[in-house]
Amino acid sequence: MILNLKIAYINIKSGDKYAKQVLSQKEYDSRTIPYRRGEIQDRNGNVLARSEKVYTVILDCKAVNEKEAYLEPTVQALASSFGLDAVKLRSLITAEDTKNSQYQVLKKKVTQEEKDAYEASISTSDENLTKEEINQRNNVKGIWFEESYVREYPMKSLASTVVGFSNDLSDGIVGLESYYTDVLNGVNGREFGYLNEDSELQRTVIEPENGYSLVSTLDVNIQQIVEKYIKQLDEELSDGSNQELNGHGAKNIAVIVMNPKTGEIYAMATNHGYDLSDPYNVSSWYDQDEVDALSEEEQAVVYNDMWSNFCVSYAFELGSTFKPITVSAALETGSINPDDTFYCDGYEFITDTRINCDNINGHGMETVREAIQNSCNDALMQIGYRLGVEKFCKYQRLFNFGSRTGIDLPNENIGSLYTTENMHEVELATNTFGQGFTSTMIQEIAAFSAVVNGGYYYQPHMVKQIINDQGGVVKTNDPILLRQPISESTSKVLQEALEMGVLYGTGKKAWVPGYRIGGKTGTAEKINPETGQRWSGRYIVSFIGAAPIDDPEVVVYSVVDEPNVEDQTQGGYPHIMSRKILMEILPYLNIPATEEYTDEELAEHGITREEAEAGRITETETPETDENGNVIQSADSQVADNPNISNPPAEKTDEEQQEGLPDNAGITREDLAAE
């Protein structure tokens, strides 16, 4: 990562030096024909990154100086077409140190329209031209163009931490641009010129091979809905009092939306988004003048912080969102039965250490399902005791904690776990409710999806297809089922418990009218990295939920890291944000509402009936579709800044499942050729 940052920095500072090409002799010349780097699209064909052809204006001063009559026509053509200073041009052409130069860069990133306008201005094909005008145009000499491509991001900051960006040398720096950089890049072509036996100039052209394009799993509509509510919460919590946050409402706000039956990521976003067209502008989080004054190494640290993807690169203690995994493991191993009960008196003594429940007065007698509903630490410690260290650690690994998920994004963090050798009674007790070890968001959402989807662990992924520049499919990334850590019967018990948590327990603020939602809240006091002790008052709060919980089609995981409020454990910010996101994306995904609700229930959750029924689809309704059978939704009402957004395709059945994890170093064109 740091190496990539250095390359990007060098490219900004010294790009001219490394990109310069030398003009060869008249009797022999050659030129590079650049390839086009592939596009990055969302699942519906909306373009997130593309390369547009541009030109660099080159001047051969030696050619202009062959005749005095060439000087003024050439200067005037350049000045009028490209807005260049005529005085400086004359000086450049006639100066002692440049008058014989055959390669002077005058202007970069000239568009096709600008080039066409210039060529029209010196064309002699117009029958209305006077002899003098024709002569003037014929005397324009020494101007030529080098082709290149410039990377464009039509949707600016949308999905910036996922898409990433590339520099002018086509090196992907972060995100998909980095992970798939060798796939997106092509092979330059070449045009060779040579003199034949009759002294005639002949040319041989080797056409470039354009890069492949990515069809990602992202859905622009869902991504923008997610980013809208992240921004809304960020602004809501911001009061300007916390100078560390520079006007933001939390240190990190992050959301992942995933299909639990395929591992496809529909949306992934944080409040650290940035303009992909201007990635070195970090003023939204830092004082730009202070950053400019830093050394290259210090700037690299700032850029790394700005560009990193919290959802895959940051590991933290999950808190209670891990409890469903503990209970699943205990049920699956027979350590507990679904009908077992546990008594919570507010704490447990583990050896000589008192570990409290969140409810220090105790929950009383609880079933397994109620332990999840109430998020009871006391019951979870008792369940962990029955499970034991060996089985607990085994199931952490089966749910892929402590390992990369294999998601096709760079810099995935694996987190940190205890082993069977260094986990003792106290560590086991705290681990059962998600403290004492660390995980990433992508690890947690993949594991939770397996808990609620019938027990099947799918590898999360960001790219559906790789296509060539003709639209032909080079590779399709089918869902990869890695393992089944728990049975469908165990999953069913957890579905019921998680639904109780939203209806009656700690997740009530995530309730969505008309839908069966199941989910789990999480609160974890952070560790101070300098002292290694609990950081009093600093928390990560979260909610993870699935809908419809009896047959999940979508999972939403929302995390708020150090919300800018006095008591960070209160407010239910991730729960409410998840509810708002689900209320918009469930109708959009054509997932019907099946449950009745009352005005009193709506009022309790601060929802109007109009909001509850906006875009609602029921099982008895037939939604309007386009010619391809896709549900027509009003994307403009959801995202005003992006018209003409495609609708989601009909869901496909799972293809033949594969096993194994890919190398996390990225995919190359050679890999694809080998397949």
Buried (B, 14 or more C-beta within 10 A) or exposed (E): BEEBBEBBBBBEEEBEEEBEEEBEEEEEBEBBEBBBBBBBBBBBEBBBBBBEEBBBBBBBBBBBBEEEEBBBBBBBBBBEBBEBEEEEBBEBBEEEEBEEBBBBBBBBEBEEEBBEBBEEEBEEEEEEBEEEEBEBBEBBBBBBBBBBBBBBBEBEBBBBBBBBBBBBEBBBBBBBBBBBBBBBBBEEBBBEBEEEEEEEEEEEEEEBBBBBBBBBBBBBBBBBBBBBBBBEBBEBBBEEEBEEBEBBBBBBBBBBBBBBBBBBBBBBBBBBBBBBBEBBEBEBBBEEEEBEEEEEEEBBEBBBEBBBBBBBBBBBBBBBBBBBBBBBBBBBBEBBEBEBEBEBEBBBEBEEEEBEBBBEEBBBEBBBBBBBBBBBBBBBBBBBBBBBBEBBBBBBEBBBBBBBBBBBBBBBBBBEBBEEEEBEBBBBBBBBBBBBBBBBBBBBBBBBBBBBBBBBBBBBBBBBBBBBBEEEEBBEBBBBBBBBBBBEEBBBBBBBBBBBBBBEBBBBBBBBBBBBBBBBBBBBBBBEEEEEEEBEEBBBBBBBBBBBBBBBBBBBBBBBBBBBBEEBBEBBBBBBBBBBBBBBBBBBBBBBBEEEBEEEEBEEBEBEEEEBEEBBBEEEEEBEEEEEEBBEBEBEEBBEEBEEBBBBBEEEEBEEEEEEBBEBEBBBBEBBEEE
